[in-house]
Amino acid sequence: MLFLVAALLLMGIVLGTAAHLPVPVTLVAAAVITAWLLVFYLRERRHHTEGTAR
């Protein structure tokens, strides 16, 4: 429950900040976050497939 509250608080802060930033800055930040999440996903997927192949 505490994790959910912290996640909602963080999301509110981030969305509140994005509302006050210029659109190009928001789009660049979104692209950076998307790239980071994609790299994380690919690393985790590779790690799990290597572990199950044994």
C-alpha positions as semicolon CSV with decimal commas, in nm:
position;residue;x (nm);y (nm);z (nm)
1;M;0,000;0,000;0,000
2;L;0,282;0,237;0,083
3;F;0,442;0,164;-0,254
4;L;0,117;0,259;-0,429
5;V;0,096;0,588;-0,240
6;A;0,459;0,668;-0,321
7;A;0,406;0,581;-0,690
8;L;0,099;0,803;-0,714
9;L;0,279;1,089;-0,539
10;L;0,576;1,058;-0,774
11;M;0,347;1,042;-1,077
12;G;0,165;1,354;-0,960
13;I;0,492;1,541;-0,920
14;V;0,618;1,434;-1,263
15;L;0,292;1,512;-1,442
16;G;0,265;1,843;-1,261
17;T;0,616;1,932;-1,372
18;A;0,546;1,825;-1,730
19;A;0,246;2,056;-1,742
20;H;0,472;2,355;-1,678
21;L;0,753;2,262;-1,917
22;P;0,762;2,357;-2,283
23;V;0,638;2,085;-2,519
24;P;0,981;2,015;-2,680
25;V;1,142;1,962;-2,337
26;T;0,861;1,727;-2,236
27;L;0,896;1,528;-2,560
28;V;1,273;1,495;-2,517
29;A;1,229;1,380;-2,158
30;A;0,966;1,127;-2,270
31;A;1,200;0,996;-2,540
32;V;1,486;0,956;-2,290
33;I;1,262;0,770;-2,044
34;T;1,128;0,548;-2,322
35;A;1,480;0,461;-2,439
36;W;1,587;0,383;-2,082
37;L;1,287;0,154;-2,029
38;L;1,353;-0,020;-2,362
39;V;1,717;-0,086;-2,270
40;F;1,608;-0,215;-1,929
41;Y;1,350;-0,445;-2,090
42;L;1,601;-0,586;-2,339
43;R;1,863;-0,647;-2,070
44;E;1,612;-0,822;-1,845
45;R;1,480;-1,032;-2,132
46;R;1,830;-1,138;-2,229
47;H;1,916;-1,217;-1,867
48;H;1,609;-1,436;-1,823
49;T;1,656;-1,622;-2,150
50;E;2,019;-1,701;-2,064
51;G;1,914;-1,835;-1,725
52;T;1,642;-2,067;-1,860
53;A;1,859;-2,211;-2,139
54;R;2,073;-2,406;-1,892
